Amino acid sequence: MFQLIEQRIQGAFARLLESKYGVTIPVGLEQPKQAEFGEAAVPVAFQLARQLKKAPKVIAAEMVAELGPIEGVASMEVAGNGYINVRFDRGVYGASLLRPTGIHAARDGKVIVEHTNINPNKAAHIGHLRNAILGDTFVRMQRAIGRTVEVQNYIDNTGVQVADVVVGFHYLEKTSLEEVRKLIAHPEQPFDYICWDLYARISSYYKDNPEAMQWRADTLHAIEEGHGEIADMGHLVADAIVSRHLKTMLRLGVVYDVLPRESEILHLKFWATAFEQLKERKAIYFETEGKNKGCWVMPGSAFSSDADDPDSKVIVRSNGTVTYVGKDIAYQMWKFGLLGKDFYYTQLLTYPNGHELWVSTDVPQSNDASFGRGSQVFNVIDSRQSYLQDVVVAGLRALGYNEQAERSVHFSYEMVALTPRACVDLNIPISEEDKKKAYVEVSGRKGLGVKADDLIDRLIAAALNVVESHEGNPGLPGNQVVAEQIAIGALRYFMLKYTRNTVIAFDMQEALALVGETGPYVQYAAVRAGRITTKLVERGETVPDIAGLTEGLFARFLKDEGLWQAVVSLSKVEHAIARAAELGEPAHVAKLAFQLAQGYSAFYESYNVLAEIDPERKLVLLWINGYFRRQLELVLGVLGIAVPDYM
């Protein structure tokens, strides 16, 4: 509603400017520095002063005198040296909010968001959680503004990391294919945890035995070819770990539409098709000398503006295997429907909410599943991959797909580390030197890090202790669910409250705090708002019907500046979400949630809703309380955070 009235104001001023002064200029609005000056300020008189050779204050007075009524506006007045302050009609404004509206109408075109993308070689770790939570929240933001979104989780099941785990099983541990199957089915230790340790061992083994790198090369080639026991083991390992990753992400409320797999990009000749196009357009060339001799490379000038960094990028190695970035160029082309090819798809599973998850296959299927062909593509990948993402976009440009290159967005973010206190909480041994640092980096390759499921389990256990410690809560059957909701809310909020270009130092105790800028603090505000109505019923009172709210009631009671400012702030929530979506910054939504929670705390402390004796004022207060609850639920929903039944 706020933006609608702003548009009416701008339109009215624009028409007057044209009819009275013959001027066509954009009419900007500003937020008054103090609430008592009104809801909007129009500075357009300052723009006209030189042209009309009049003082801004005189121009402003002329405009106010001739403008006429604007729907939703109560009054306008000249202030200062020529500002026009605008005050809304509070009764009309309040009554308009009784009519629910969506955030935005549906938009044309499909947005593809690719996120998570964990190498299927070991358990997910804390860094992967930031990717998945950012990606999932961005998807929710886009859907909130009416966009159709397809969520993809690319599975690199033929890459070096998978090959290394297979090397560990086949060459180092001498484990057969059948024995790997038994490990996957074994209930005592999760398979992704077994591979976590094995991956660290083989990485260490390479350092002491460099000749073993030939094992990697042979294994990688076998997996890419897709034939033989080693290839079968590679697919078995990758599929089993993907299954584990999906379960981990589901704990966070993260779901996907389709899992495109790298193996099908190779087997269905996606890369071969893209390779021919790249050669035909001379986007790549065959190197005959130097360090890249025998490779197909892209010239550095295609993707780097740095004249001091002219190095070319290898797309196809001298042994004939394609690099990650080469396959990603083909994948990006498919996302936009530029390849002239498609995967076959088979349904992998149905989520508890009924949503279907599909996975690519190279075997023809009878279903009509179809994915890709997006109008805009967001790749959620950490900032360390910026160089490779630039090469992918350069590949599109070199092929003549300039429009699609413009609509390819690297949704980048910085790494996640741990505070020294978090290392202690998670039983991670650190040196005395590390204990003095602001944060401690972890490494999955070295086997030093926090597995995602371990972190979630620790957070749930800590949250359960807090829930159980509250009077009236011990032994309640819902405590486990509430603890899980608090823990996931704490984790998601912590990962989201920092801007994407900020390095996060995760701290368990800070994340779970009930005060400050945390998920539990916002959840508690929503729970407390819901308790008002519950308490009303428990006292035997009837919940008033909002049909009794009228423009007159709003006009009378919204004279209270505290109530009016609360209502105005709440009415801007949808626009704030839309703005954050357009900017691509989930941290803005997290900040909005925190501000709403602060606003509710102030409302709760200032207005005793249940003790109000004036029935009409009580009706207005109950409606505002419910409005807080609804807007908190809306914002938390976009953040992927549940509102517990109690805390």
N, C-alpha and C positions, 0 to 999 in steps of 0.2 A: 504493500500500500504506500509506503514511504516513497519508493521510486516512482510510482504512478503519479503521485501529487507533484513530485519534482518535475516529471515530464510535462505535466499540465502547466506548471509555472514557466518552464522554459519555452513551451509553445506559445503561451500568452505574450510573453515578452518579445519573442521573435516576431510575432505578427504585428505588435505595436511598433517595434523598431522599423519594420518595413513600411507600414502605413503612415507613420508620423514623420520619420526621418529619412525614409528611402534607403535604409541601411540593412544589409544582410550579413550578420556575423553570428558565430556560435554564442549562445548564452550559457555561461558557466555559473554553477552554484557553489557556494562555500558553506562549511559548517561554522556557525557562530562560535566565537571563543568561549562564550558563557551561555549556559542554558536559558537564562532569563531574557536573552536577546532574540529568542525564537528558534525555529527548527531549520531555517535556511537563510542564507544571505546572498543577495544578487549584486555583484560588483560591476555590472555592465556600464554604469554611468561613467566610470573612470576610463573605459575604453573609448567612449564617445567624446570626451571633454575636448581633446585637441581638434578633432574633426569639426565639432559643432561650435568651437570657440566659446564654450560656456563652462561654468564651474560644475563639477560632478554633482554637487548637492542640488543645484538648480535643475539639472537634467533628471535626477532621481525624483525630485518633487513633481516635475511635470509628468513623469511616467506613472507614478503612484496615483496621481489625480485622474489620469485618463485610462488606466488599465482595465478597470471594471472587475466584476467578481470572477473568482476562479474556484471551481468546485473543490472543496476540501480545505480551502484557505479561509481563515477567520479575519485576518487583518494584515496590512503591510504598513511599514513606517520607515521614514528616512532616518538614518543614524550616522553619526560621525560626519565625515566629509563627503558622503555620497553613497554609502551602502544602503541597500533596501533590505530591511529585516522582514522575514515572512513568518507569520505564526499560523499554525494549522488549527483547524476547527476540531477541538478535542472530542466533542461528542460524535461528530461524523466519523472521525478517524477510528475511535474505539468501536463503534457499531460496525464499521467495514471489516474489522478483524474477526467478526463472528462468522463471516463467510469464508470457509476454508478454500485455499487454492494450492495447487502444486507449485513447486519451485519454478519450473519452466516447462514450456510445451516441448513435445518431442522434436528432435532436429533430424535433418536429412543426413545420410552418410553414416558409415560405421567406423567407430574408433577401435583399433586393435591395440591392446596393451599386453606386452610380453613381459612377464616378471617371474621371479624366483630363480629359474634356470640353474639349479644346483647340479654340479657334476655328479652323476650317479655312481660315485665310487666310495662314499662313506656317509656317515650320519651328518645331517644338517647341523650347522653351528650358529652361534649368535649373530655373526655377520649376515648369514642368509636370512635371518629373521627380519633384519631391517629392510632388505630388498622386498621380501614378500609382504610385509606390513605396509610399506610405502606404496607398492604396486596395488595391493588390494584396496587401500584407502583411496588412491587416485581413481581407481575403477568406480568406487562408490560415489566419489565426488562427481565424476562425469555422468553417471547414471542419474544422480540427483538433479542435474541440470537438463535432463531430457535426452541425453545422447545414448545411442545404441552402442554397447561395448562388447567386444569379444575378448576373452581373457585366454592368452596362450602361455604355456609353460614349456619352453623349448628344452628338449632332452638330448644332450650331447652324449649319445650312447656309443659313439665310435671314436671318442677322443683319447688323448694321451692319459688322462686321469683314470679312465676305465681300464685302459691297456696296462697301466702300472699295477692295478689291483690284480688283474689276470696274471701278470708276470709274477706277482707275489704268490698267488695260489699255485700256478703251474710250475714255475722254475724254482722258486725259493722254498715253498712249503711242500712241493710235490703232491698237491691235492688234485684228485681226479674230478671230472665233471659230476659224477654221481655223488662224491663226497661233498661237493659244493652244494648240491641240491639238499643233502641232509642237513648241512649247516643252516641253510635258509629256513628249513622246516623246524629246526630245533627250537623248543620253546624257552630255553633257559637264558640265552643271550641274543639280543636283536642282531640280525645280520649286518645292519649298517654300522653297529658298534664294532663288530669283528673286523669289518673292512677299514674302519677308522684306524685301528691299531696296525693292521697289515699295511696300509698305505704309508704310514709313518716308517715302518720297518724297511719297506722297499726303497723309499726315498733316501733313507740313511745308507742302505746297501749300495746304491748307485755311487755315492760319494767315495766309498772305500774301494769299489770295484767298478771303475768306469767302463770296463769291457762289457759289463752287463747291460749297458745302454743298447747293445745290439738286440737283446731280448725285447726291449721296448719297441724298437723299430720293426722287428719281425712280428710281434704281437699286434701292433697297430695296423700293419699291412694286412694281416690275416682278418682282423675285425672289419676293416674297410671292405675287404673282398667278400666277407660274409659266408665263408665256407670252412668246414673243419671244426674239430673239437675246441680249438682256442676261440674261434669266432662264436661258437655256441656258448662257451663259458662267458664270454664278454656280454652277450645278450642276456644270459641268465642272471649275471651279477647286476647289470644295469636295471633290468626289469624289477628285480627283487628290492633294490634300494629305492627305486622310484616309488614303489608301493609303500615303503616305509616313510619316505618324504611326504607323500600325500596324506598319510595319517598324522604326521607331525603338524603339517600346515592346517589340517582340518581342526586341530585343537585351538588354533587361532582364529577360526572362522574363515579361512582362506580356501576358496574353491576356484576351479578352472573350467573352461569350456572345452579346450582341446590341448593335447600334448603332441605337437609336431616333433618327430624324432629325426635325428641326423642320419640314421641308417637309411631311412626312406628317401632323404634328399640325395643320397648316393645311388641307391638301388633303382629309383624311379628316374634317374638321369636328370634331376634338377640341376645339379652342378654341371653336368656335361652340357646341358642346354645353355646355361649362363656362360660357361667357359667359351663356347663357340661364339656367342654374341660379343663377349669381351674381346676375343681375338679379331672378330670381323670389324668391330668399331675401333680397333687399335687402342683399346683402353689398357691393354697389357702387352708386353713384348717378351720374347724369349732372349734371355741373357746368355751371351756366348763367352764372357770372360769375367774375371774378378771373383769376389766371394760368393756371388749368386749365380755363378756359371751353371747352366743346365736348368735353371728355374724360369718359370713364367712370373714376371714381376709387374707391378704397377709403379710408374714413375712417381717419385716423391712430389713433384710439382703438381700432381693431380689432387693431392689431399693436404698438402702443407704449404702455408703461406710464409713459412720461415725459410728465407734464402740460405741460411746457414745450416739447414737440415734437409739436404736434397736426397737423402737415402730413399731408395725404392723399397716397396713392400713386397715380399715374396707371397705370391698367391698359390702357386703350385711348386712344390719342392722338386729338387733334381731327381728324387726317386719316384716321382709321379704322384705322390700323395698330396692332397689339397689341404691348405692351411685352414684354420678356423675362420679367418676373415673371408676366404673364398667361398666357403659354404654359406657364410652369413649373407654375402651378397645375393646368392641364389635364393636364400630364405626370405630376404627383404623384398626381392622381386616378386616372390610368390604371395607375400602378404598384400601387395598392391594389385595382384591379379595380372602381373606383367610377364609371367613366365610361359603362359600357354599350357601349363601343366597343373595337375592337382594330385594330392594324395588320395588314397582310399582310406576309409575310416571304419573303425570298429568301436563299439561302445565298451569302455573299460569298466565303468562302475556307475552306480546311481548313488548320489549323496543322500544323507538322511532327510534332507528337505525336498527330495525328488528331482533335484537338478542332475542332468546327465553329463558325464565326462567321457569324451571321445579321445581316441589315440590314433595316430596315423599308422598305416600299414601299407605294404607293397602288394598285398593280395587283394584282387578285385572283390568287392562286397556288393550285396543286393540292396543296401540301404541308400537313401538319398541325402545322407549327411554332407554338408558343404561348409567350408570355412574359408577365411582369407578374404581377399578383395576389399580391403579397407580403404577408406578415404583419408585416414590419418593413422600413423603408426607411432606408438611410444615404446621405446625399448628401455626398460628399467635395469640399468647396469651401472656398477660403481664407477666413480670418476677416473679410476686408474685405467679404464678401458676407453677413455675418450679418443685416444689415437686410433684404435681399431674401428670405433664408430665413425670417425671421420673418413676412414678408408672405405667403409661400406657406402656412405653417402656419396663419396667421390666416384665409386663404381656406378651408382645410379646416374650421376651426371654424365659420366663418360659414355654411358649407353644412350644418352639423350633424354633421360627421364627426369628433367629438371623440376617439374611440378611435384613429382613424388619425392624427390630429394628434399625439397622445401618442407614437405609434410612428414619427413622422417625426423623424429625428435628423440634425442638421447636424454632420457629422464635420469640424470646422474645423481649420485649421492656419495658422501664420504664414508669412511670405514667406522666400524664399531670396535671400541676397546673396552677395557674394564678398569674401574677404580681399584687401587690396592685393597680397599676394604671389601670390594666385591670378590676379589681373588680369595681373600680369607674366608668369606662367607661360603664360597663355592669349593673350598678345600684345594685351591690351586697353589702349589708352592711357588713363591717368588723370592728373589734375592733381596737383601737389605737395601741395595741400590734402587730396585724397582719399587720398594715400599715408600720411597720418598718422591716418586714421580706422580704427576697428576693423573696419568693413566698408563696402563700396561697393555701393549699389543700382544695378541695371541696368534698362533700359527697352526692351522690344521695339518700342514705338510709335516711339521715337527711333532704332531700329536699333542700339542699344547693348546688347549682351547676349551670352550664350553659347548658341549653338545646341546642342541636346542631343547630336546626332550628333558635332559637333566635340569636345565635352567627352568623350564616350565614346571617341572615337578617340585623343585625347591621353592619357587614362588607360590605354588598352591599350598605347600606344607606351611609356609610362613603365614600365608593369608588365613589358612584354617585355624592356626593358633590364635590369630587376632579375633576371628569370628567367634571362636569358642570362649574367648576370655570376656566377651561382653555379657553383661547381666541379662539373663533371660534366653540366651542363645545356646548354652551348653546342651549337647545331646539332640538338638533339633535335626530332624531327618534331612532338611534342606541345606545343612551347613556345607556339605561337600560341594554342592552345585554353586552355592554363593561364593565359596572360597575360590573355585575355578573361575567364576566370572570376575571376581576382584583381581585375581592374579593375571588373567589375560588382559583385563582392562589396564592394569598397571604396566604390563609389558608393552602393549600396543601404544599407550599414551606416551610412555618414555621414548619409544622409538620415533614418535611423530612430533613431539613438541619442539624438537630442534629443526632448524631449517636444513634443507638437504645438503647444503655445502658446509655443514658443521660436523666435525669429528665428534662422535658420541663416546663418552666414558660411562658405561652402564654401571649403575649402583643399585643393588637389590633393595636396600633399606630406604633409599630415596624414592625409588619407584613405588613402593608400597605405602608410603606415608599418607596419612589421612588429612594432612594439612599441606598447604602449598600447591604448587602447580603439578598435580599428579592425577592419574586416572581415578584412583579411589576417592579423591576429594570431589571430583565432578560427579562420580556415581552417587556419592553420599547426598549431594544436593538434590539429585533426581529422586532418590529414595525418600528423602525427607519431604519433598514436595508431594509425593504420592501418599505419604502418611497422613497428611492433613485431611484428605477425604476419608481415609480409613478410620481415623480417630472420630470424625464426625458421625460416622455410622455406628461405631462402637459405643458412642454416647447416646445412641437412640434417636439422633436427629435425622431429618430427611435432607438429602442433598438437594439444594435448590435447583430449579430448572433454569438453564441459561436463557430460555425463551423470555424470561422476565427482564432480561437486560434490554435497555432501550437507549436510543441516542441521548435522551434526556438524562438518564442515569449516568452515562459516561461523561456527559458535559458537566454534571454537577460534581462527581467524585474525582474526575481527572484534573480538577483544579489543584488537587494535591500534587505538588511538583514531583515528589518522590515517586508516586504512582505513575504519573505521566511519563517521566523519564524511563521508568521500567518498561512500560508498554511500548514506547518508541524503540528502545533498544531491542526488545524481543521481536518487534516487527521487521527489523533489519536482518534477521538471521538468515533468511533464504538468500537475500542478495549477497551477504557476506560469504556464504558457501559458494555461490556462483562465481564471485570474484576470485576466491581461492582456487576454484577449478580452472578458471581461465589463466591464472598465473602459474598453475601447476605446483602449488606449494601447500601440502597437507598440514604443515606447521601452523598455517593461518587458521585452519579449522580447529586444531588443538587449542590454540590461543583463544579462539571464540568460545570453546567449551568452558575453559577456565574462567573467562570473563562472565559468562552466564552463571556459573556456579557462584562466583563472587557476588553477582547481582542478586541471586536468590538468597544468599546468606544475609545481605543487607536488608532485603525485603522481609525475610523471616524475623529478623531481630527488630525491625521497625514497626511491623504491623502484626498484631496478635489476631490472626484470622479467626481462630476458634472462640476467642473471648469477645469478639465484636457483637454488640447488642443491637445495633441498627441493622435490620434485616436487609435493606437495600444496599447499604455499604458493605455488608457481609457478602452479599451476592457478587458485587464487583470484586472484592478481595479474593473470594474463592475462584472467580474466573481468572484473575491475574495469576493466582497460585497454580491453577491448572495450565495456564498458558506457559508459565515457566517450565512446568513438567513436560509439556508437549515439545517445546523447543529444545530442552535438554535431551530428550529422547531422540529427537531428530538429529541433532549434532552428534550425539554419541553413536547413533546408528551409522552415520557417515564415517565415523572413526572406527567402526567395527567393534564397538564396546557395548556390552549388554548392561541393562539396569537390573541389579539384583532385587529380589523381593524384599530383602531386609539387609541391614549391615550392623 
